[in-house]
Amino acid sequence: MTQLHEQESLAKLVDRIGSKHAGKRLEMQAHYSALLMGGHHIHVHMEELPAIAWLLKTSLKVTGLWPIAVKNSTNYRIVEHSVPLHHLPEAFDGFRILHLSDLHIEGMIDKGQSLQHTLSTLQFDLCVLTGDFRFRTYGSYDKTLRLMESLVKTIQAPFGVTGILGNHDWLEMVPGLEQAGIRMLLNETQALEKGSDAIWLLGLDDVHYYETGDLDKAVEAAPTDTVRILLVHSPEIIPEAFSAGMDLYLCGHSHGGQICLPGGQPIITHCRCARSYKAGPWQHESMRGYTSRGVGTSLFPIRMNCQPEIITHTLRKIPEQK
């Protein structure tokens, strides 16, 4: 994509999502990058803290756990998650949603090759990507886009691939991600139709760092008398989503801790939410949800006591009581 084409694509995106949303995102991105380049650290990300990085790597190397932790980073756990829903149309009973989150794809030790192989063995109707496509939080994202294009080509989903941005991703990445075959939602909606029946996806921009997610805007664009599935990068607006009438909340961001104590107890998750929402399946009142432990890694390509996850959510209709 040429520089002129990039500028034209970004201009179209600004028209699509609105200048207020785009302006806040772009201003915060520029401010964040300027502070990092100046040696300041804001809204702490572990990957920008050299002391923590050194301590973690040294500890794992001294104990001999480093090679194991690196190998664990591509030891994918296949999760089958059943989601019972009361008003699911019959046509969508058994509908399978592949959920990938936090790919950080250029940070993968094999650049996604083993992930592609694993996905080729699975069957699903739709793939959703809940943010954090790239490894770093600033700088060039060209390699990210090339690797995502390669990955998407291997995903066989009749209803396609839909994604949202995370706190590692920039707004300027959206045209390239869409060119790669990902339908990106930025406080937008998508209808999934089977004959005369439909369910709806609602996708928000990042609510963790950029705080440019607009649930109200997305809700206004989706019917209230249908199943609504919310894609959010992090589990930080769960009460608001329930109040807005969401049926299923899919997110990631926490990596499940990535480096956990024996038994899977996370040390750090960087989520402003209750611990019960930070990894795996959960339920808030009548709204069901799942927080992915992520496919990729942050800081280093390592995992301990926390496998990367590839999740398939199967929607199931709850029979009406007579």
JOKAPE-V710964 format. One record per pair of residues at least 24 apart in sequence whose ideal C-beta (glycine too) atoms are under 10 Angstrom apart, sorted by the first residue. I is the first residue (numbers start at 1). GAP is how many residues later the second one is. Records with the same first field share a line. If there is no record, write none. Layout:
I=GAP  GAP
//
This chain:
1=141  144  174  175  178
5=170  174
6=166  169  170
7=165
8=167
9=163  165  166  167  169  170
10=161  162  164  165
12=163
13=158  159  161  162  165  171  173
14=157
16=158  170  172
17=154  157  167  169  170  171  188  195  197  200
18=168  169  196  199
20=192  194
21=150  165  166  184  189  191  192  193  196
22=149  164  183  190
23=189
24=147  181  186  187  188
25=140  145  146  147  161  180  181  185  186  187
26=144  145  146
27=183
28=143  178  181  182  183  184
29=108  109  140  141  142  143  180  181
30=108
32=105  106  135  138  177  178
33=104  105  106  137
34=104
35=103
36=100  101  102  103
37=101  102
42=167
43=94  124  165  166  167  227
44=224  226
45=91  92  93  122  123  164  225  253  254
46=212  213  222  224  252  253  254
47=57  60  88  89  90  121  250  251  252  253
48=88  89  90  251
49=250
52=216  247
53=246  247
56=203  211  243  244  246  248
57=242  243  245
59=200
60=199  240  242  244
65=237  239
66=234  236
67=235
68=234  235  236
69=189  190  228  231  232  233  234  235  236
70=39  227  230  231  232  233
71=38  230  231  232
72=186  225  229  230  231  232  233  234  235  236
73=34  35  36  37  41  185  222  223  224  227  228  229  230  231  234  235
74=34  35  36  38  39  40  41  44  221  222  223  227  229  233  234
75=39  228  232  233
76=38  39  41  42  43  219  231  232  233  234
77=216  229  230  231  232  233  234
78=40  43  44  229  231  232  233  234
79=201  202  211  213  214  228  230  231  232  233  234
80=231  232  233  234
81=169  199  200  207  209  228  230  231  232  233
82=199  206  230  231  232  233  234
83=144  146  164  165  167  198  205  206  207  230  231  232  233
84=204  230  231  232  233  234  235
85=114  142  144  162  163  201  203  230  231  232  233
86=141  161  200  231  232  233  234  235
87=112  138  139  140  160  230  231  233
88=109  111  138  139  159  227  228  229  230
89=104  105  106  107  108  109  110  137  138  226  228
90=104  107  227
91=102  103  104  105  106  107  108  226
92=33  100  101  102  105  106  107  135  223  224  225
93=221  222  223  224  225
94=31  220  221  222  223
95=29  30  31  64  97  99  104  132  218  219  220  221  222
96=26  27  28  29  30  31  61  63  216  217  218  219
97=27  28  29  30  31  60  62  65  95  104  132  151  153  193  214  215  216  217  218
98=24  25  26  27  28  29  30  31  57  59  63  212  213  214  215
99=25  27  28  29  30  31  132  151  152  153  191  193  196  210  211  212  213  214
100=27  28  29  30  51  55  61  63  152  192  194  195  196  208  209  210  211
101=27  28  29  30  31  62  63  65  130  132  133  149  150  151  152  153  154  189  190  191  192  193  194  195  207  208  209  210
102=27  28  29  30  31  64  66  131  149  150  151  152  153  154  156  190  191  192  193  194  195  196  206  207
103=26  27  28  29  30  31  32  41  44  45  48  60  63  65  149  191  192  193  194  205
104=28  29  30  31  32  40  62  64  151  190  191  192  193  194  195  197
105=27  28  29  30  38  39  40  41  42  43  45  46  190  191
106=27  28  29  30  34  35  36  37  38  39  40  41  42  190
107=27  28  29  37  61  189  190  191  192  193  194
108=27  39  43  187  188  189  193  200
109=188  192  193
110=191
111=32  35  36  39  40
112=35  36  38  39  42  183  184
113=37  38  41
115=36  39  180  181  193  195
116=34  35  37  38  39
117=37
118=177  192
119=32  35  36  37  38  176  191
120=34  35  36
122=33  34  188  190
123=33  34  189
124=31  32  33  34  35  188  189  190
125=32  33  34  35  67  69  187  189  190
126=29  31  32  33  34  35  36  64  66  73  75  103  187
127=24  25  28  29  30  32  33  34  35  36  55  185
128=29  31  32  33  34  35  36  54  55  57  73  75  101  103  122  183  185
129=26  32  33  34  35  36  37  48  53  54  55  74  102  123  166
130=32  33  34  35  36  73  74  101  102  103  104  120  121  122  123  160  161  162  164
131=32  33  34  35  36  37  38  72  73  74  75  77  100  101  102  103  120  121  122
132=32  33  34  35  36  37  74  76  101  102  120  121  123  162  163  164  166
133=30  32  33  35  36  37  40  43  44  47  49  163
134=32  34  35  36  39  162
135=33  161  162  163  164  166
136=32  162
137=29  30  31  32  33  72  161
138=30  32
139=31
141=27  28  29  31  32  35  36
142=31  34
144=24  25  26  29  32  33  36
145=28  30  31  32  34  35
146=30  34
147=33
148=25  28  29  31  32  33  34
149=27  28  30  31  32  33
150=30
151=29  30  31
152=25  28  29  30
153=27  28
155=26  27
159=24  31  33  34  35  42
160=30  32
162=26  28  30  39  41  67  69
163=40  68
164=24  37  38  39  40  41  42  49  66  67  68  69  86  87
165=38  39  40  41  45  47  48  68
166=39  40  42  43  44  66  67  68  85  86  87
167=39  40  41  42  43  44  66  67  86  103
168=38  41  65  85  128  130
169=36  37  41  64
170=40
171=34  35  39  41
174=31
185=33  46
186=26  27  28  31  32
187=25  26  27  28  29  30  31  32  33  34
188=26  29  30  33  34
189=28  29  30  31  32  33  34  39
190=31  32  39  41
191=30  31  32  35
192=34  35  37
197=29  30
198=24  25  28  29
199=24  27  28  29  30  48  49  116
200=24  26  27  28  29  30  47
201=26  27  28  29  30  47  49
202=26  27  28  29  30  39  42  44  47
203=26  27  28  29  30  47
204=26  27  28  29  30  33  37  47
205=27  28
206=26  27  28  30  47
207=25  26  27  28  29  30  33  44  46  65
208=24  25  26  27  28  29  43  45  62  63  64
209=24  25  44  61
211=25
213=24  27
215=25  26  28  29  31
216=24  28
218=26  28
219=25  26  27
222=24
227=88  90
228=59
229=59  84  86
230=57  59
232=57  59
234=35  36  37  38  39  43  44  57
235=34  36  37  38  39  41  42  43  44  47  49  54  55  56  57
236=35  36  37  41
237=35  36
238=35  36  39  44  46  47  49  51  53
239=34  35  45  46  48
241=43  46  48
242=41  42  43  44  45  47
243=42  44
244=43
245=41  42
246=38  40  41  42  43
247=39  40  41  42  68
248=39  40  41  42  65  67
249=28  33  34  35  38  39  40  41  42
250=38  39  40  41  42  61  63
251=26  38  39  40  41
252=27  38  39  40  41  42  43  44  57  59
253=25  38  39  41  45
254=24  25  37  38  39  40  52
255=24  36  37  38  39  40  41  42  43  44  48  51  53  54
256=24  35  36  37  38  47  49  50  51  52  53
257=36  37  46  47  48  49
258=35  36  38  39  40  41  42  44  45  46  47  48  50
259=38  40  41  43  44  45  46  47
260=33  43  44  45  46  47
261=43  44  45
262=42  43
263=42
264=29  40  41  42  43
265=40  41
266=27  39  40
267=37  38  39
270=28
279=27  30
280=29  31
281=30  32
288=25
//
